[in-house]
Each structure stands twice: as C-alpha cells, then as structure tokens.
Amino acid sequence: MLRILLTLAYNQPSAPMRFFTSLFLLAFVALLPTQVLADEYAILVAPRDTPAQAFAASKANDTNIFAQRTLHRALTQAAELLQSGSHTVTVFVAAGEYKGKARQGIWEIPTIDNPAGTLRIMGGYNDDFSGRQPFGLLSVLVTSEGRNGAFLQFGRRSALKQLVISGLLFDAAPSNKYDSRSNSILKGQSRTYTMISFSQLRTDHLVVADNIFMNGSHGVFDPFIMPMSANTVVDIQNNVFMNNIKAMKLQASSSRGTTVSVINLRQNTFFLNWPYNPDPTSSNVSAIELYHKDGGAHFNIEGNLFAFNPGGAMQHDWPEDRMPEITIKDNLFYQNAALFEEGEEESGVIAGKFGLNPKYLILDLYTLEDDFDYNVSGNVTLDPQIGIALADLQAADSYSVQRENTTLNDVRRLFGLNQSGGTVAIANYAPAMSYTFPQPTNEAAKKYGAQPQQLWNGN
C-alpha cells in the first residue's frame, strides 16, 4: 500500500532552507513503492534537471509509480488513470516553478467521470519526496500575462469521490496590470478569472488545504461543487489568502434539492483581501461572502485569522431567515473595516445589507453575538502583529459626491471612481505583493490562522 504517513518532526535542512526551520516543521511522507496496491498510483513531479527529478525517475516503475517533469502532464496522466475503478491517484509535486503547457500559466485537467475515484494533488515536497512543507518549500504555479482562464481548471461533468488540492502557491500578479503612480491594481487591464474553477465537479469530499493564494484580481475560488450525497463535505483549511480582490463566496451548488452538508472554513489566514472596488458602495466588499442556505446546510467558520481586510471579514447580504446554520467559533478578527472608516479594532466582523438595507451595516463581535441567532463563541479581537508593511488605502466615497446618470459615470462606477469627476485619488489598492508567510508575532495570536506544522493529514 502507498501510505501517506504525516508525522511531525523537525527538518534538518540544507543551507537555503535554514531560514524556515525557526518557523516551519516538515511533514514527513513515507513512500513505499514496493507495497503499492493495484488501485493506488503515485506520480512524482519535479522540474527538469533538478535533484528531485532525478530521484523521481529513479523510483518510477511505469506500473504504479510514475515520474513527470511537468505538472500538466502529471495531471493528464492522473485523469487517464482515474477514468474507471475505485483508484486513488496521488500527484506528489516537488518544490519549484511550474509554468503550464507552452508556458500558458494554466493547468487543465481532462474530464474525469468516476464517482469511485480519488485525486490528490500534493505540493511542497523536498528533493527525495520524504517530506513536505508547502509554506517554505514552494511549489509555485507560474501564470502568464494573458492567461485565458483559471490556473487550475477541471473538465465539465467531472465526478470524483474525493478531490484534494494541497500545498500549491497560486500567485496571480503576472497576469495583472499595476499603476506605479498610485501603487494600485489596474482592474480593467488584469485578467478576470479566478484561480481554481471546479466546473460544478460532483464529489463527496472536497479538500482545499495548505495552499497560498495571492494577488488575485477577480476572486480566488468558490467551492461551487455538486454534492454527491446528503453527506458531502467541503473542507477549506490551513490556507493563506493574501492580497486578493473578493477572495471567496461560501457557496456550493445543489443537486435535486440536496445541498452540501457542511462547508468547513477552518484555520485559514485572510490577510489584506480587498473589496471589488475601493468604494463603500461597491458590491463584494468583504474577504468572504456568506451565501444563503441553498449553498450549504451549515457553514462552520473556526480558528481563522481575519486581519486588515478593508471591506470586512465576512459579507452577509441575505436576510437572516434565508441563511443556513452558521457557526463562528474561536476566530481572530482585527481591523477589518478601513473602507468604511471604522477605526475600531473590533469593527468589520460582518459587513452586510441583510436583505434590502440600502447601505452596509458594519457589525462588531458584540453585536453579532447579541443580536443574531448564530452559534458565535470564543472569538477574539487582538493585534496579530504580522510583520508586513501596509500602506493606507485612499478610496473613493460615492456617498459624499453628487452623481448624475451619465455614460461616463456608469463607467466610473464600475471601477469605484468618484462619480463627480473630481480629484479623489485612489491609491494603494491591491498592489502587488511578494510572498512572505504572514506569521503573527503576538504569542496570543499564533494559534489562529494557517499553521505550517499542521498540514492536511490524509483524512
């Protein structure tokens, strides 16, 4: 049997990795290729001319262990192996840069219609695939300026018993355009695709864990999968969402009246995620949007870190009686309402219209606990003291200007500009950021958000 043994131990790194040992633990994975069962396959992926690629080639037997130099070939091969039978295919991705077929910066997985199959894409491995640390040993999906879709795309009408995406770095900055004068993204010239497109994949268990999503110009992903049964679960855990515009909507699809039983949003870091427009009248202002009960029977939001998201941590636009069961437990919230000029540290836990309210209501923890019938407990407000320099957002405020219904203002409204044609300058809106793990230095905050030592354990 191919066993994934996730035990925690300190890594003894080479010189380039010594930086990470003060912060990260390496999760060791034992590959037992001589004991791989007939229904289990391993594909080892590493860039050409690297020690990891040489190791992968030495272990391949082309029966149940394979080696590939490119991720797109590995994913195509995985799809071929999964066309029938209760197979499990694990794609082990070594640290390095992957650029997609012909350097297009996208990875298309052909349609897999196999409700008994399992696909696991696991990144962040060291050179001999004995361990991984995706927050330090980076498996980077390098996109391109003109990408014509999501980074990772699943073929239409795909079906899998389980899908796992773990340990990859998605950075959309190369497909964006930026204004050096205002230090802001140019949305109209940036690609308007998410990072993952599930194409309504039918599954019983979706896991998105241990990934880094950054610099997204049009959302990261929505867990918009079709439930295979009334027990279908979505686990979104231990990821870093950093510097993205409207990161995610908590919404799965439904199938003949059946909804996903629970969407677990656990132990993620949501740091500096931006509203759709830098304007308090914008739609999609918060880091995550809470959809109504058709998107899932239960939203479990636990152990996350929400800090410096200017439009709020969570957006709640549906009336309370349309919402599913919601649990908000043991999360950290800090300064999530700068767009609304709410300076209090506890502000911006929720930004919402709750139905037909014409303006966003900005809720703190106390209001959420006292006025709503959700399961809210154990949450805190404290400064995580993350050591990344932040610049002040300068945003338009469409509440305070006289507007006229003109074609020019229709266009300006799309981009959050002052519709009076005046001199309000937008600056420091979703500028490009490079990756640094957003590690809290406040000891009391370290247990919240993504945990490099607690990687997905194979369940």
N, C-alpha and C positions, 0 to 999 in steps of 0.2 A: 504494500500500500504506500502511496505517496503521502506522507504525513507532514502537516504543517504544525510544527511544534513551536508555539510562541511563548518562550520563556524569557524573562528579562535578566540581562547581565550587562556589566559594563564592557564596552568595546575597548580593545587595545588598538588604537588607530595608527595609521601611517601619519607622517608629519602634516600633510594637508588637512587631515581631519582632527587634529588635536584641539582645534578651536571648539569643536562640537562636544567633546567629552565632558566639559564643565556643565553642559546643559542637557545633552541627549543621552539616552540609553539606546543600545542596539538590540532589536528583537531578533533572536537567532532562529533560523529556519533550517531544519534538517531535511535534506533531500535524500530519499532512499530509493534510487532508481532501480535497483535490482528487485525491489518489492512492489513496484507499481502494479496495481491491479488492471485488469483488461478494460475497465470502464473509467480509468483515470489517465490523464495525459498532462505532461508538463512541456511548456515551450519556453526556453530560456532566450531572452532577448538582450543584446548588448551591441553598441555601436562598433563598426568595423575597426580593426587594428587596435583593439583595447585588450587588456588582460582579461576582462570579463568575457569578451567574445571568444578568446582562445579557450577559456575554461568551459564555456557553453559548448563549443564544438567538440571538446574532448569528452564530454558526458553524453552527447547525443547518440542515440541508437536507431533513430528513424523508425521506431516502432511505437514507443510510448513516451520517449523523451526526444525533443527536437530543439534545434538551435536556429535562430534567425538573427540577421544583422539589422533589420528594420522592424519597427513596431507595426507598420501597416501590413507587412507580410505575415507577421505573427497573428494578427487579428483575423486576417483572411483564412489562415490555416486553422485557427480555432473555430471559425464558423463552419469550415468543411468538416471538422471532426465532430461537431455538435449537431449535424443535420438529423440524426436519429439516435435513439437509445438514451439510457439514463447515464450519460457520460458527464464527468467533471473535467473541464479543461482549465488549467491554471497557467496564465501568461505571467512569467516572472520577468520583470523589467529592471535591468541594472541601471545604476546612476549614469547619467549622460544626457546628451541632447538628441532629440528625435524630431525630424522635420517633415514627416509625411511623404506620401508618394510624390515624386517630382518636386519636392520642396514646396508643396502647396499649403502646408500647415493645417491640413485636416486629415482625419482618420475615419474612414467609412467601414463599418462592419456589415457585411452582407446579411441579408435576412436569415435569421435562424428560427425556424418554426419547430421547436422541440420542447414542449412543456415539461419534459422529464430531465432536461439538461441543465447544467450549471456552468457558468462562465465567470471566472475570477481573474481580474486584471490587477496585478500587484506590483507596485513600483518601489523604488528606493533601495535596491539591493546592492551589496558590495561586490567586489570582483570575483569572489568564488561562490556567490549566492548562498553563503552561510548565514547571512543576517541582513536586516534592512533598517534604515532609519530615514524615512521619506522627508523629514523636516531638515535633515542635514545632508544626506546623500540624495541629491535631487535628480529625479527622472523628469526632465523638462520637455514638454510638448511645445516645440518652437513653431509658432504660427507665422503667417506672412501678411504682407500689406493688403493683398486683395483676396483674402480667404472668402470662399463663396458659401460658407455655412458654418455650423458649429464645429469646434475642434473635433469632438467625438460624436459620430452620427451612427445611429442604429437603423438598419433596414426596416422598412414598413412591414407591419404584421409579424414582427418577431415575437417569439414566445420562449421563455426560459423559466425553469423552476426557481433559480436564483441567479442574480447578477450582482457582482461585486466590483466596484471601481475604487481602488485604494492606492494611495501613495504616489500620485502624479502631481506635477506642478503645471497649472494652466495659467499662462500669462498672455493677456490679450494686447499688451502695449504695442507689439509690432504691427498689428492691424488697425491701430488707432492713429489719429492725427492730433497734434497738440499745437497750441498757440504759445510761443515762447514769451510773448509780451505779457500775456495775462496769466501764464502758468496754468492754463486750463485746457481741458479736452475740447476738441472741435467735433461735436457730436455728428454734425451733418456730413463730415468727411470720414468718419470712423465706421467700421463695419457693424451692422445692426443685427448681429447674430449672437445667440447665447454660446456657452462653452460646451454644453452637452445637450444633445437632442435625443430623447428616448423614442420618439415617433410612436407614442402610445404602446410601447412594449408591454406585452402581457406577462406578468410574473407573480409569484407568490411571495418573493422576498427581494427587495432592492436594498443594497448596502452601498452608500457613498461615504467613505471613511478615509481619514488620514491624508487628505489632499490639500493643496494650496490653490486657491482661486483668486486671481488678482488682475486689476486694471481692466475689468470687463466694462464695455461701453453700452451694453444692452441686456444686462442680466447675466447670471451665471447658469442656472438651470432651474426648471420647475420639475418636481417629481411626478410628472404627468404620465403615469403608467396605468395600465388597465389591471385591476385586481383579478387574479386567477381564481380566488375563492373569497369567502367572507372572512378568512383568517389572514389575508395578505397584510404584510408589514413592510413599512419603509423605514429604514434606519439611516439617518444622516448624522454622522457623529465624528468628532475629533478632526474637523476640517478647519482651515483658516480661510475666511472670506475677507479680503482686504482691498480697499480702494476700488470697489465695483459700483456701477450705477444700477440701482434696484436689483439687489442680489437675487432674491428668490420669492416666489409665491408658493405657499404651502397648499398645493392643490394636486391631487391625483384625479384621474378620470374614474368613471364608474362603468360598470358592466351589467346591464339588465337589472338595474336597481341595486346592485351590490357595490359597496364602497370599500376602500381600504380600511382595515380595522383600526390601524393606528399609524400615524407618522411621528416617529421619534426624532426630535431635534435635540441632540444631547452633546454636551462637552465641545461645542464649536466656539471659535472666536470670530466675532463680527466686529471688525475694526475699520472705521473710516469708510463706510459704504454710503453712497450718495443718492439723493433723490433724482428722479428722472430729469427734472430741470432745477436749476438753482433758484427756485421761486416758491414761496409758501403757498401758492395756489396750484402748484403742479400736481399731477396725478403721480402715483407710485413714489411716495416720498421716503418711505422707511426701508430699513435693511431687509426685512422680510414682511410679506403681506399675508395676513390670515384670511384664507378663503372660507366659504360657508360649508355647511355640513355635507353637501354633495361632493366635496373634495376629500373627505375622510371622516370617519366616525369619531376620532379622537386625535387631538394634537397634543403631544407631550413634549414640552419645552423645558429642558432640565440641564443644569450645570453649565450653561453657556456664559460667555463674556460678551456683552454689548457695550462698546465704548466709542465715543466720538463719531457716532453716525448722525449727521446733521439733521436728517429728516425724521428721526425717531428710530427706536429699536424695532417695533412691530406696528404694522398698519392694520386698523380694524375699521373697515368701511361698511360692513353689513350689519343689520340690526342684530341685537344680542340673541333674539329668538330664532334667528336663522343659522346660528353658529353651532359647531359640534361641541362635544365635551372638550374642554381646554384645561390642561394642567401647566402652570408656570411655577416652577419649583427650583430653588437653590441656584438662581442665576445672579450674575453681577451686572448691574446697569450703572453707567457713568456718562454724563454729559451727552445726551442723545437728542438734543433739540435746538442746536445752534441756528438752524434755518428759521426757526420761529422766535428767535431772540429770547429763548428761555434759558437763562443763565444758571438756574439751579442745577446742582449735580444730579438730583434725582429725577429731573424732568425728562420727558420723551420716552418713557417706557412704552407708551402707546400714543400714536397719532392717528386719529380716525374721525370719520364723519358719522359712523354708527347709523347709517341709513340715509336720511335726507338733510342732515345738517349742512348748511352752506359753507362752513369753514371747519378746518381741522380743530378738534379738541385735543389738547395735549395733557396726557394723564401721567401722574407720577405713581409710584408703587402704592402709596397710601390710598389714593383714590381708587386704584384698581382693586385693592383688597377690600375696601369698604363698600363700594358701590356696585360690584358685579358678582355674579354667582359662579365664577370660575374657581378652580382649585389653585389658589395662589398662596404659597408659603415658602419660607426660608430664603427669600431673595434679599440681596444686599445692594447698597449704594456705597461704593468706595473707589478711590482713585487707584487704578491698577498700576500706575507709574510705568507705562510702556515707553521705552527709550527711543521713540521715533519722533523727529521734529515735525511739527504741524504748523501750517500757515493758516491765517484766518481767512475764512470764506467771505468774499464780498459778493452778495447776491442781489438780484433784482427783487423788488417788492411790489407786486402788481396790485396789492390792496391800496397803496398810497398814491397812485397816479390816476389821472383822468384818461379813460380809454375811449377810443372810437372804433366802430366796426368798419375797419378798412382791410383791404387785402394785405397791406404791409403789416398791420398789427396781427392778422391771422398768422402770418409767417413768424413774426417776432414772438408771438405767444407760444409757438411750438418749441422755441429754444429758450424760453424763460426770460426773454429780454424785457426791459422796461418799455411798455407799450405807448408811452407818451413821446417816444423818440428822443428822450432826454439823455443825460450824461451818466446815468447809473452804470458803473463799470462792474462787470463780473470778473472775478479773479480767484485763483487758487481753487478752481472747481475741477475735481477729479484729475489732478495732474498725474503724470506717470510716476510710479514708484518702483524701486527695485526691491528685491526680496530680502527682508530681514525677519526672522521669526519674531512675532510680537509678544515677547516674553514679559509678563509682569515682573517688576522688581519689588513690588509691595508683597511681603510674605503672605499677608492675609488674602491676597488676590490670586496667588499662584495655583490654587486648586480649581479655578474656573477657566473655562475655555479649553482649547486644544492642549493635549498632554502628549509630548513626544514619546514618553515612556509607556503609554497605554494604547498601543496600536490594536487594530481590529484582530480578534482572536480566532477567527475561523468559524464562528457560530452563525 
